[in-house]
Amino acid sequence: MYRIVNVAVVDARDGSITAHQDIRIADGRIAGIGATDGPKQDPADVDGRDRFAVPGFVDMHAHPLNLGDPSVELKLMLAFGITGYRQMSGTPQLLRRRQECASIADGQTPKLLGTPGSVLTPFNAGSPGTAVAEVQRQAREGADFIKAALITPEVYFAVQAEADRLGIPVVGHLPAGIDVRAASQAGFRSIEHVGPGLGVLAGCSCHEEHLRAATSGSSIKAPPFRIPFADKVAAKAIQKIVVNPSQMAGPATLDAARDAIDSFDEDKARELARQFAADDTWNCPTLIRIKAQQLCDDPQFAADPDLRYVTAKERKTWTSAADAFRQKFDETQRAVFADQFALQSRMVKILDEEGAPLLAGTDAVGAAWVVAGASLHDEFDLLAGAGLSPLRVLQTTTLNPARFLRQEKDAGTIEAGKGADLVLLDGDPTAAVANLHTVSGVVGRGRHHDAEALAALKQQATGR
């Protein structure tokens, strides 16, 4: 057992701060919390003076397990304060390894908090019948949720009905052309990337029906027959798209986006946000992901010092993606993307104001310019830029993930009996979002990593 001595404990529920506390940690859990009884005495104790303890950060949209060896990226995530993550793509093989991945208990990598089976696409869910069979298979194999990606509205509603019957959530991408309100009422559990595409924005337009019709044929078409090894075929196809999906946009897509921007109706947007709140439909905006794809050629991305944490191959791929973006889209078209991102950020603020619950996520690993670990801090800044208060931003990565995952008894706040997943900050996170960046210590499953250890984890990722 050891103590974090004389630290200020932040309550993620209301932002209240209790100063001069000792947090006792034993066997990976918080054994107790109370007023400090003096300076650190045991060499194992951690000095908490002038520091703030918050629950460990959670990245609720990440893909590190897509890599053959994710160890460097996972350690990098921990170095930036991430003690848990939701893996947003899976395979039958990953489900078989699910317990193995979740049972790593050394505290040197974040916890795997959930994973789906194979993402639903036309390759494995091209019709309601095949989609229902896929949901049944994934449920049998232990998937924590079903992730929708490129399916049609007809397929989605069949998937949702079967998932409800089996007691497994459906999350992911809103199908192109879907009635967003109908999806929310049906039980869509979390919407990723504000859609993606027009997604949520289509439901906020006074031209909503027109936009739904205009985008309804934009999904990848189902093959006319079952393809052997469809999961592998789909994974390779998606991997190429993931670097920057905006590159696939054609003139019709951009025209629809401009229409959605110009016809945005704030009253409809607020009504939709209230619908999400009533239905318990969550949103994981991944603003850093949206910005990186819709402003892909922004020179700030290429100049990001955090690129030292990615491989030379990734940097080359991302630079090529930016070059391709610049070559394909003219100034007027790039302005559509920029205006769309600004409106999506505004929509996130509306969601927050109307009580629709939000989660922090990034879409690392694989997306251009999205650096594992560091990108969650980019997300904090973008959420603050959208208008969320420092407390709200803190909640999106601590309390809210625990609520969403129904793990409030074990996570989300710093209380005796809960898991010892903590971040030590050098500044008050309720006063300024910038203080979320001042990570000087991380406790993962009870194991403390000081600033020197965190720097060493980051160093492992450099120079690859």
SVG drawing of the C-alpha trace seen along z (x, -y; Angstrom):
<svg xmlns="http://www.w3.org/2000/svg" viewBox="-39 -30 54 48">
<polyline fill="none" stroke="black" stroke-width="0.4" points="0.0,0.0 1.1,-3.6 -0.4,-7.1 -0.8,-10.1 -0.1,-12.6 -1.6,-16.1 -3.3,-16.3 -6.4,-18.2 -9.2,-15.8 -11.5,-17.0 -15.1,-15.7 -15.9,-15.1 -19.6,-15.3 -19.8,-19.0 -16.2,-20.3 -15.8,-20.7 -12.3,-20.4 -11.3,-19.0 -7.7,-20.1 -5.1,-18.4 -6.2,-14.8 -4.3,-11.5 -5.4,-8.9 -4.5,-5.4 -4.0,-2.8 -3.8,1.0 -4.3,3.9 -5.2,1.8 -8.0,0.0 -8.6,-3.2 -8.4,-1.9 -9.4,-5.2 -9.4,-9.0 -9.0,-11.4 -7.5,-14.6 -3.7,-14.5 -1.8,-13.4 1.4,-15.1 4.2,-15.0 5.1,-11.8 7.0,-9.4 7.2,-6.1 9.5,-6.1 6.6,-4.6 4.3,-7.5 3.7,-10.1 4.0,-13.8 0.7,-15.5 1.4,-19.0 0.1,-21.7 -1.4,-19.0 -4.9,-17.9 -6.2,-14.4 -8.8,-13.5 -10.1,-10.2 -8.1,-8.6 -8.9,-9.9 -10.8,-7.6 -10.6,-7.8 -14.0,-6.5 -13.2,-6.1 -9.8,-4.5 -8.4,-1.8 -5.0,-0.7 -5.8,3.0 -5.9,2.7 -2.1,2.8 -0.2,6.1 1.7,4.8 -0.1,2.0 2.2,1.8 3.9,-1.4 0.7,-3.2 -1.0,-1.9 1.9,-3.1 1.8,-6.4 -1.8,-6.7 -1.0,-6.0 1.7,-8.7 -0.9,-11.3 -3.2,-10.2 -5.4,-7.7 -6.2,-4.8 -9.0,-3.3 -10.3,-3.2 -13.1,-1.8 -11.8,0.1 -14.1,-0.8 -13.3,1.9 -12.9,5.6 -12.6,9.0 -13.5,12.5 -9.9,13.1 -10.0,10.0 -13.1,11.3 -11.3,14.5 -8.5,12.5 -10.9,10.2 -10.2,11.7 -6.5,11.7 -6.5,8.1 -8.6,7.1 -6.8,9.1 -3.4,7.3 -3.0,6.1 0.4,4.5 -1.0,0.9 1.4,0.1 -1.3,-0.1 -4.9,-1.5 -7.8,0.8 -9.7,2.2 -13.2,1.1 -15.1,2.6 -14.8,3.9 -17.2,4.9 -16.8,7.7 -16.4,6.9 -17.8,3.5 -21.1,3.8 -20.6,3.0 -22.2,4.3 -19.7,7.1 -21.2,8.7 -24.5,6.8 -25.7,6.2 -29.3,7.2 -31.5,7.3 -31.2,11.1 -27.4,11.3 -27.1,8.4 -29.2,10.1 -27.2,13.3 -24.0,11.2 -25.4,9.6 -26.3,13.0 -22.8,14.3 -21.0,11.4 -23.2,11.6 -22.3,15.3 -18.7,14.5 -18.8,11.9 -18.9,8.6 -19.5,5.7 -21.5,3.8 -22.4,3.8 -20.7,1.1 -22.6,-0.1 -20.6,-1.8 -21.7,-1.7 -25.1,0.0 -28.5,-1.2 -31.4,-2.5 -33.3,0.7 -30.5,2.8 -29.9,0.6 -33.5,1.0 -33.2,4.8 -29.9,4.7 -31.3,2.6 -34.3,4.9 -32.1,8.0 -29.5,6.3 -32.3,5.2 -33.6,8.8 -30.1,10.0 -29.4,7.1 -26.4,5.7 -26.0,1.9 -25.7,0.6 -23.3,-2.4 -21.3,-3.9 -22.1,-5.7 -25.6,-6.9 -26.6,-5.2 -26.7,-7.7 -30.1,-9.0 -31.6,-7.8 -34.2,-9.8 -31.9,-10.7 -34.9,-11.1 -36.2,-7.6 -32.7,-6.1 -32.5,-7.8 -36.0,-6.6 -35.1,-3.1 -32.2,-3.0 -29.0,-4.0 -26.7,-4.1 -23.9,-6.5 -23.4,-8.5 -19.8,-8.9 -18.3,-11.8 -21.5,-13.9 -22.8,-11.5 -20.4,-11.1 -20.9,-13.2 -24.1,-15.2 -25.4,-12.8 -26.8,-14.9 -26.6,-18.1 -29.2,-16.7 -31.6,-16.4 -31.1,-20.1 -31.9,-21.4 -35.1,-22.9 -34.4,-20.9 -34.1,-17.6 -36.2,-15.4 -34.4,-16.6 -31.0,-16.0 -31.9,-12.5 -33.0,-11.7 -29.8,-13.2 -27.5,-11.2 -29.4,-7.9 -27.5,-6.3 -24.0,-7.2 -23.2,-4.0 -21.0,-1.3 -23.2,1.1 -23.5,4.7 -21.9,7.3 -24.3,9.5 -23.1,12.6 -21.3,13.7 -17.6,13.1 -15.2,15.5 -13.2,13.8 -15.5,10.8 -14.2,9.5 -10.7,9.2 -11.8,7.7 -13.8,5.1 -11.0,4.3 -8.6,3.6 -11.1,1.4 -11.9,-0.5 -8.3,-0.9 -7.7,-2.9 -10.7,-5.0 -10.0,-5.7 -6.9,-7.8 -9.2,-10.6 -12.8,-9.7 -13.3,-13.3 -11.2,-12.4 -14.1,-10.3 -16.4,-13.4 -17.7,-14.3 -19.5,-17.4 -22.9,-16.1 -21.7,-15.4 -20.2,-18.9 -23.4,-20.5 -25.5,-18.6 -23.1,-19.8 -23.4,-23.4 -27.2,-23.0 -27.1,-21.6 -24.9,-24.5 -27.0,-27.2 -30.3,-25.6 -29.3,-24.9 -32.2,-25.6 -31.1,-26.2 -34.6,-25.5 -34.6,-22.1 -31.1,-21.5 -32.1,-22.2 -35.2,-20.0 -33.0,-17.2 -30.6,-17.6 -33.4,-17.4 -34.6,-14.2 -31.2,-12.7 -31.3,-13.6 -34.7,-12.0 -33.7,-8.8 -30.3,-8.6 -28.6,-8.8 -25.0,-9.7 -22.6,-11.5 -18.9,-11.0 -18.0,-13.9 -14.3,-13.2 -13.8,-16.8 -10.1,-16.3 -10.9,-13.5 -13.4,-15.7 -11.0,-18.6 -8.1,-16.4 -10.1,-15.1 -12.1,-18.2 -9.1,-20.6 -6.5,-17.9 -4.1,-20.3 -4.0,-22.8 -0.2,-23.4 -0.7,-23.3 -1.1,-19.5 2.2,-19.0 4.0,-21.2 2.6,-19.4 5.5,-18.5 3.5,-15.4 4.2,-13.9 7.5,-12.7 5.4,-10.0 4.3,-8.4 6.3,-6.3 8.0,-7.7 5.6,-5.6 2.6,-7.2 4.0,-10.7 4.5,-10.0 1.0,-8.5 -0.6,-11.5 1.5,-14.0 0.4,-12.3 -3.2,-12.5 -2.9,-16.2 -1.3,-16.6 -4.1,-14.6 -6.8,-16.7 -5.2,-19.9 -5.0,-18.7 -8.6,-17.3 -10.5,-20.2 -10.4,-23.8 -10.6,-26.8 -14.4,-27.0 -14.8,-23.3 -12.3,-23.5 -14.4,-26.3 -17.4,-24.0 -15.4,-21.6 -14.3,-24.4 -17.8,-25.7 -19.1,-22.2 -16.5,-21.7 -17.5,-25.1 -21.1,-24.1 -20.4,-20.6 -18.5,-22.3 -21.5,-24.6 -23.7,-21.6 -21.6,-20.0 -22.2,-23.1 -26.0,-22.9 -25.9,-19.2 -24.2,-20.2 -26.6,-23.1 -29.7,-20.9 -28.5,-18.0 -27.5,-15.5 -24.7,-13.5 -21.2,-13.7 -18.1,-11.5 -14.5,-12.4 -12.9,-10.3 -10.3,-10.7 -10.4,-7.9 -6.7,-7.1 -5.1,-4.9 -5.0,-5.1 -6.7,-8.5 -4.5,-11.1 -2.9,-13.6 -4.5,-11.9 -1.7,-10.9 -2.5,-8.3 -2.6,-9.9 -1.8,-13.4 -5.0,-13.6 -7.2,-13.3 -5.7,-16.6 -6.4,-18.1 -10.0,-17.0 -10.1,-18.7 -9.1,-22.0 -11.6,-21.6 -14.4,-20.8 -13.4,-24.0 -13.3,-25.9 -16.8,-24.7 -17.9,-26.4 -17.9,-23.6 -16.8,-24.6 -13.7,-23.1 -15.8,-20.9 -17.9,-19.7 -14.7,-18.8 -13.4,-16.9 -16.7,-15.0 -16.5,-13.9 -13.4,-11.9 -14.0,-10.7 -17.5,-10.7 -19.4,-10.3 -17.6,-7.2 -18.3,-5.5 -22.0,-6.4 -22.2,-5.3 -20.5,-2.0 -22.6,-1.6 -19.4,-1.3 -20.1,-4.1 -19.6,-1.8 -16.0,-1.3 -15.0,-4.4 -15.7,-8.0 -15.0,-9.6 -12.3,-9.3 -13.9,-7.4 -12.9,-4.6 -13.5,-1.2 -13.2,-2.3 -10.5,-1.3 -7.3,-3.2 -7.1,-4.9 -6.1,-8.5 -4.3,-11.4 -2.3,-13.9 -2.3,-17.5 -0.2,-20.5 -3.1,-22.9 -6.8,-23.1 -8.8,-21.5 -12.0,-23.2 -10.4,-26.6 -9.0,-26.1 -9.0,-23.3 -5.3,-24.0 -4.7,-22.5 -5.8,-19.1 -2.5,-19.1 -0.4,-19.4 -0.2,-15.6 2.6,-14.9 1.6,-11.5 -0.7,-8.7 -2.0,-5.8 -3.1,-2.9 -4.7,0.0 -3.0,-1.1 0.5,-1.4 2.0,-4.9 3.9,-6.4 5.8,-9.6 6.7,-12.4 10.0,-10.7 8.3,-7.4 5.8,-9.1 8.5,-10.9 10.2,-7.5 7.1,-6.0 6.8,-8.9 10.5,-8.5 9.8,-4.9 7.6,-6.2 10.0,-8.7 12.4,-8.0 10.5,-5.1"/>
</svg>
